[in-house]
Amino acid sequence: MVRGMKTWRGVHFALMACLASGVGCRGPTGPRRDSPVTPGVLSPKQVDPKFAADWDAVRRAQEQDPGSDGVREAADKLLARQPPMNLRVAAVQAKAGYAYANGNDPEVVRFADEMLRAVEEAGGLEPSEQHLIVGLQRLRALALARSGDPGRALQQLNELALEQAIPEVELVIAQATAFDRAGKTPEAVLAYVRWRAQAPDGSADAAFARHRLSSLAPTLAPSQLEKLARQVSGTPAAECLLGFAGQPVAESGTSWVKLECVPAGSGQHIGILLPRTGRFAGLSDTHYAAALAAVRVLESGQGGMSVIWADSGSTPEEAQKAASGLLQQGVTTLIGPVGSKNVRAVAELAKGQAAVLVPGEGRGAAKGVAPSLEARGAVLVAYAKSRGTTKLAVLGPPSGYTRRVVGAMQREASKLGVQINFVEYPASETSFRKTLAPLLPGLRKGTGLVVVDRIKRAELVLRQLARDGLSPAKTLVLATGEGVGEENLKDAKGLFDGVAIAPVAWPDGETGFADFYRQQEGTGPDDQAWLVWRALSQAWRGEPGNSTPAAGIVIVEGGRLVLDPFNQQATLQPPE
């Protein structure tokens, strides 16, 4: 959990639940203050003057950020003074809100259960303070819906709805998530379509509800969809369900229904294979966030398409099973999965049925949207030569990744008359003082330095260089920069300025995608996010794999990645 980082309105709620259920979705990044599903700030009607200052500290901390450590600390301080019961409930509600905002749902449920039991044993609260009890009950139900017992969540949500103690939009979001997690597909479809009907067009809420609908609705028979439509008769939600059932949508119908409620086999369908489980699962959070932002940009220009998600797992068997399900739903392009063996397995299965486009390097019949590692290694050498540097010290850990990059660098260097000195360091290395010490004399005399590793490891190298009195302003520093993005460059506080990187992907001038992604995540897209944008935008245009960019050089300037003029001058062809 990265506290304080923004995410999509109600989508934060549903995506946390997806993590627990195994549904293909992205994970938590923190609450947005404009979310319809937020912890909320509840104040007691009466405050004992002896505790007023401590309660005021809790209230201020909540209003500033319900998920900040200051809320928990202020609440604990108040509780330690044994305040009256209404203040105890308010303080515990604040702690439960803190836990909820940070994705700790079991703690939300425990706080609520213990406090509500204590109130009951004490004979309850005054009628004027009942809103505090309802606030705890609400948070408990939301936490249960998100990642706890979905059956218990639905029961408690029903009780809150009967008492009109939960906002309609919040109720629908929580019910959709709980039904989805409980495997109650018809109920989930009805809740998701109601959610979509309430969400503003172009919002992230609309995007998420639409994507779950596009996955779940095609699994229901037309008669089931028609039965659900009768429950919301005369509404856009009913129009949408009937559209999925195969009935024509009237030209005078609601605009989003005409664009989005398309049954399988109609229009263009794109399947995204996300590794929600297994060793590649860490990548799916970024991939999902990027796909949502990309769809928001793309659907504004061309509708009539749907994007369907599936957990590809991290093995060839799991990837093929997920791909098979997507193919049965009529997808024309599969984006993903991750891992070369998984890609080959999916490409073999999809042959003749759908194009396979990888948000990375291509493999066999599967096309890619990223330059190869070999091309990136070669372009680093060509760039160094263009800067008049004929000696390079290359650092990297022992791995197949390093061998591919360094091998390409050595081949290019032999053609261009550049000397390569490769120095291997342990994969767990965190201090580069000893590694760099024998290289310093050469670096001070014009030898360039190349780091073949993730951007975070390159940062450790740069910090050691700075301690040794060197910087990119004095020494040519290059990197492959895996994982490079706005956030880690900003965190480095100027350390990377002047570094030349040959990344797997970089900003392509599509400000719409970057703007939507930043709105969702609170920071700009990294290289993995840009790969997803490239793949999805090609598939959306019906041109999957038609253009794979050559490797390029970007320079870090003020925490931003800027294309170097070298790219227009270079004639280097990406090696196979």
N, C-alpha and C positions, 0 to 999 in steps of 0.2 A: 504493500500500500504506500503510495506516495501522497502524503497528506498535503492539501492545499492546491493540488493540481486539478484543473477543471475537467469536467466530462459532460456528456450530453444530458440534458434535463432528466426526465424519468428513466432514460435508458440506463443510467448508472444502476438503478434498482434492478432492472430485469437482467442485466448482464452479470451481476453478481450471482443471481440465481442460476443463470446458465452454467456458471462454473461448477456449481454443486451438482447439476443434473447431467453434465456431459454434453449438453447441447452446444453446437459450434457457435461460439460467441467470444467477445473479448472480455478481459478481466477488469477489475476496479482500478480507478485512478483517483478517486476522491469526489466529493459532492460539489455540485454547483449551487450557488445560492438562489438561482432562479428555478431550481428543480421543483416539480410538483410533489416529489417524494423527498422531503428533507426532515431532519430530526425535529425542527420546530423549537420555539422558545416559549415556555409556559411559566407564568409568574403566579405565586399565591396571592389571594385577595388580601390577606392580613399578614403582616410581617412584624414579629416581636421586635421592638426597638433595639433590644440587646443584641440581635443578630442581623440588624439592618445592613451594616457595613459589609459583613461577610456575604450576605445574600446579594448585595449590589455588585460585588466582585464576580459572583457566578453569572449574574445576568449580563454584565458587560462583556464577559468572556464569551458567552453564548452568542450574543448579538454580533460580536466581531467575527467569530468563526466557531460554529458548533463542534468542529472536529479538531480544534487546537488543544494542545496539552494544557493550556491555561484553564480550560473548562474543567478538566479532571482535577487539577491541582486546587482550584478554588472550591469545587464541590467537596473534595476530601477535607479541606480545611474547615468548611462549615459543618460537615458531618461529625468531625472530631470534637466539636463543642456541644454535641448532644442537643440539637435544636428541637423545637416543637415538631409534631408529626407532619404538619403540612409543609414545613420547610425541609424536613427529611425527604418527603416524597419529591419535592421540587428539585432538591440536590441530586437525588438518585436518578430522576428523569433527565437531568443534565448529563450525568455520567453515562446513562444509557444512550442519550443522543450522541455523545462523544464516541462511544463504541460503535454505534450504528454508522456514523459518518466515516469511520475508519474501517468498516467492513467486518467488525468483530461481532457477528450475529449471536454466537453462543453466549457471549457476555451480556448482550442486550436482554436476552431471554432470562438469563440467571438473575440479573439486577431486577427485572420486572417481577419475576415470580417471587423472589424473596421479599421485595418491598410490598407487593400487593398482599402477600400472606401476612406480613407484619401489620398492615393497616387493618385487615379483617380481624386479626386477633385483638387489636386495640379498640375495636368497636367502630371503625370507619372514620371518615372525615366529615366536617361540616358540609352541608349542601352547597355552600358557596365555593367549596374547594374541590368539588367532584371533577372539575375539568382536569385536575392533576392526575387523578386516577385514570381518566379516559386517555390522557396523553401517554401514560405508561402502557396501557392496553394497546393503543394504536402502534406504538413503537415495537412492542412484542410481536404483534400480528405481522407487521412489515418484515421484521427480521426472520420470523418463521417462514414467511412466503419466499423470502430471498434465498435462504439456504438451510432452513430448519425443516421441521416436519410439515409438508405441504397440506396434509389433511387437517392438522390442528390449526394451521394458518387460515384455511378456508372457513373453518368453523368460527374462528374469532373474527374474521373479516365480515362474515354474515351477521354476527351479533352487533358489530360496530355499525354496519349498514342499517340494521333495523332501528338502532338508536340515532341514526343520522349523525354519527360521530366521526365520520371519515369523509373527506372530499370525494366526489364522484370520480374524478380523474385518477386520484390516488388509489381508490378502490379497484378500478378497472385494471390499472397497471399491476397491482398486487395479485389480483385474481388471475390475470393472464399468466403471470409468472408461476404461481402456485399450481394452476391446472396443467401448465406445460411440464413442470417438474414432476407432477403426479402421474403423467402419462395419460391424462384425460383429454384426448385430442379434440373432440367436438366442443367441449366446454372452453378449451384453450383458444380454438379458432374464433368462437363467438366473442370471447373477451378481447382477443387481439384486434378483431375488426372494429369493435367498439372503441378500443384505444386509438386505432388509426383514424377513425371518424372524428375523434376529438382533438387529434394532434394537428398543429398548423402545417400546411403544405410546405415542403422543403426543410422541415425541422428534423433533427436527429431522432426525435420520438417517432415521427412518421416513418423514417427510414427503417428503424428497428422493427416496429410493428409490421410494416410491409414485408420485411424479410422473413419474419417468423410465419406470417400468413402464406407467403409463397412456398415455404417448406411444408407447412402442415395442411393447408386447404386441399392441395392436390391428392392427399392421402385419403380423403373422404369421398364417399359416393355422392353423385349429384343429388340423390334423394335426401341424404343427410344434410347437405348444404342448404337445400330448399327448406327443410324442417327448421334449421337454425335461423334462416332468413325470416321465417314467420314469427319468430320471437322478437324481432326488431323491425317488424313490417313498417313500410313507409319511410324508412330512414336510409341515408347513404350506406350504412353498414349492411342493410338488407340488399341494396343494389350490388354491393361488392360480393356478397356471398352468392348471389344469383349469377353474377359474372363468372365466378370460379366454377359454378355448376354448369357452365356452358351456355347460359341464356344470353342473348344479345343485350348489350347495354344501350339504352336510348341515347341518341345524339344530344338530347337535352339534359342528360344525366350529369351527375357530379363529376367535375374534371378529374379528380384523383382516381375515381372509380374506373373511368374509361382508360386511364393510363396503367393502372396497377393491378386491377382484378382480372387477370388473364389466366385462363386454365392452362394446364400443361399441354404442350403441343401447339399453342398459339403464340405467335410472335417469337422473340429472341429470348433465350434463357441461358444464363451464364451460371455455371456451378463453381463455387470456390471451395477447395479442399483445404481445411485448416487443421493443423496438428494440435487438437485440443488436449490430447493425452500423449504420454510418452516423452522421450528425450527431446523432441523438437517442440514441445508444447510452449516453451518460453517465447517463441516467435509469433504465436498466433494472436497475442494481444495487440501487437503493433499492426499485424496484417489486417485484423478485423477493424481496428480504428481507421486504418487507411482506406479500407474498402468502403466503409460507411461514408467517409468524407468524399471519396471519389464518386460514389453513386449520387450523392447530393449535388455534385457539380454536373455530372453527366445527364441525370434525368431532367435537369432544367432545360437541356437542349434537345433531347430526343427521348420520348417515352416509349411505352409499349414493350418494355423489356422487364425481366425479373432476374434477381440474383438469389440463388439458392445456396445455402451453406451446409457443409457436412464436416464432421470430425474425421480427418484422414488418418488419425493415429500417427504412429512413427515406424510402422513396419510395412513392407510391400503388401502383405495380406490385408491389413487394416485399410490401407490406401485403396486397394482394388475393391474392397467391399463398399467403402464410402462412394467411390466413383461409380460403381454399378448402380447404387441407389439414385445418384444424380442423373445418370443416363436414362434410367427408367422414367424420370420426371421430364425428360425431353430437352435437356441442356444441349446447346450447340457448341459451347466452348467450356472446357474445364481449366480453371486457373489453379495451379499447384500440382502436386503437393510439395513438401520439402524433403530433401534427401535424394541422392542420385538413384538409388535402387528403387525407391518409391515412385519416382518420376517415370522410370523405365516400365515399371509394372503397370502404372496407369495408362501410359502411352500405348502399351501393347493391348490393353483391354479396350481402349477407346478407338482403336484404329477403324476407320470407316464410319464411325458413329459421331465423333465430336473432335474438334481440334483441342490440343493440350498446350497450354501456354504457361510457362514457368516464371514466377516473379524472381528470376535469377538467371543463371546460365541454362541454356538448353541442353537436352540430353536426347540423342537419337531423333526420333520422330517428334519429340516434344520441343517446341520452339521456346526460346528464352528472350528476355527483354534486357539482359545485362551483358556487358562485354565479358569475355573470358578472363580468368586470372592471368593467363599468359599474355593477353593483350594489355592488361593493366601493368604487368611487370615490364613489358617492352616499352610502353609509352613513358614510364618513369625514366628509363635509361635515355630515350630519345630527348626527353625534356632536359635532363641534366646536361647532355651534350650541347643542346641549343643554348644553354647558359654558360658554356665554356668550361664545364666541369668534366674532367676525363678520368677521375678516380672516385670510386664510390665504396664506402663502407656500408655493408648491408647487414642489418640485425634481424633475427627471426627465431622463433621457437622451433623445436623439432616437430614437424607435422607434414602431412601431404600437401596442405595449403602452402606452406613455406617452400616446399620442394618445387611445386609448380611455378610459383612466382619467381623464385631465384633462378630456376632453370631457364625461364624465358628471358630474364634479365641478362644472364650470361651469354645466351645466344645473340641477343641484340647488341650487347657490349662488344662481342667479337667482331661484329659487322661495322660498328661505329668507332672502334679504337678506344673503348673505355675499359679501364681496369676495375674488376670487381673483387672485393675482399669480403667474403661472407663470414660472419661471426654468429655462431649459434648460442642461444642462452636457454636456460631451463624454462619449461612451460609455466612454472610457478614463480618465475622471477618477479620481484617487486622492487629491488634496489639495483640500479645500473652503474653504481660507482666503479666496481671492479671491471665490469664489461667495457665501459667507455674509457677507462684509464689508459690502456695502451693505444687507443685510437686518437686521443686528444692532440698529439703533435701533428698528425696528418690533417685533422679537422681544422686546426689553426692555420694550416698552410693551403687550404683550398679543397681538400677532399670533401665530397658530399656525403651526407648520412641518409640512409633509407631504413625505415622501420616497417617490416613486413608483419603486421599484426593488427589487432583491434585498436581503435582510437584511444581507448583508456590506457593501453600499454604504451602507446606512443606518447601519451601525456607524461607518464613516469620517466620516459627517456628524456623528454624536453625539460622536465624539472631538474634532472641530474645535469643536463647540459648547462642550464642556467646557474647551478651551483658551481660549475666549472668555468663560469665566465663566458659561455658561448650562447648564441641565440640564432634563430632563423635570419636575423638581420646580418649576422656575421658569417654564418655557415649555411650552405644550401641543405635544407632538411626536406626530405620527401617521405611519403607514407602511402600505404594502401588504404589505411583509415577505415577498416571495417566498423560499422556502427556509427559513423560520423553523422552528427545532426546538430541542430541549433542549440539544444540543451547542453550537450557536453562541451561544445565550444564556448558557450557562455559561462559554464561552470569553471572552465580553465582560465578565465579572466585575462584574455589576451595572450596567453602562453603560445597559442598556435598561430598567431598572426605572422604571415609570411611563409608558412609551411605549404608546400605543394603536395596535393593529394590526387591519387588516381582512384577514385571511389567506385564502388559497384553501381551507384546511382547518385544523382545530384539534382538540385532544383532545375526544372526545365522551363521556367517562365510562366507556368500555369498558376497564377496567383489565386484563382478560385479554389483549387485544391488545397494549397498551403493555408489559405484563410480559414476554410472550413475545418481543416485538421487542427489548426491553432485554437479555434473556437472550442473544439471538442476537448483537446488535450492540454491546453494551456501552454504549449510549446510547439515549435515548428516541426515538420516531418523529418525523420532521419532517413538514412539510405534505404532501409527496408520498406519504409512507407512509400518512398518514391518509386520503388520497384513495383509495388502493388498498384500504384496509380498508373504506371506505364502499362502494366498488363491489363488492367481493367478497362482503361481507355481504348486500348487497341481492340479488345474483345467487343466493347460496346459499339465501336465503329464498324465491326465486322471484318477487321483486318488483323486477326491474331497471328502474331509472329512475323508480320510482313516487314518489320524494320527492327533490327537489332543495332543499337548505337555502338559506334567504335569507342574504344577507351579514350578518356579525356583527362585533362589536368585542370583542377580547380585550385585556386589560391585562397587561403583564409585571410579575410580582411575585416577587421572589426567584428569578429565572431560570425561572419557570413562567408558562404562559399561562392566565389566569383570565378567564372570561366576565364581561363588565361588565353590571351591572343594566340598563343602557341597552337591551340587547337585548329585555328583556321589555316595555319601555315603548314601543319604536319601532313605528311603524305603516308605516314605509317599505316599499314593494313593490319587488322587484327589477325594474329596467327591462329591457325586451327589447332 
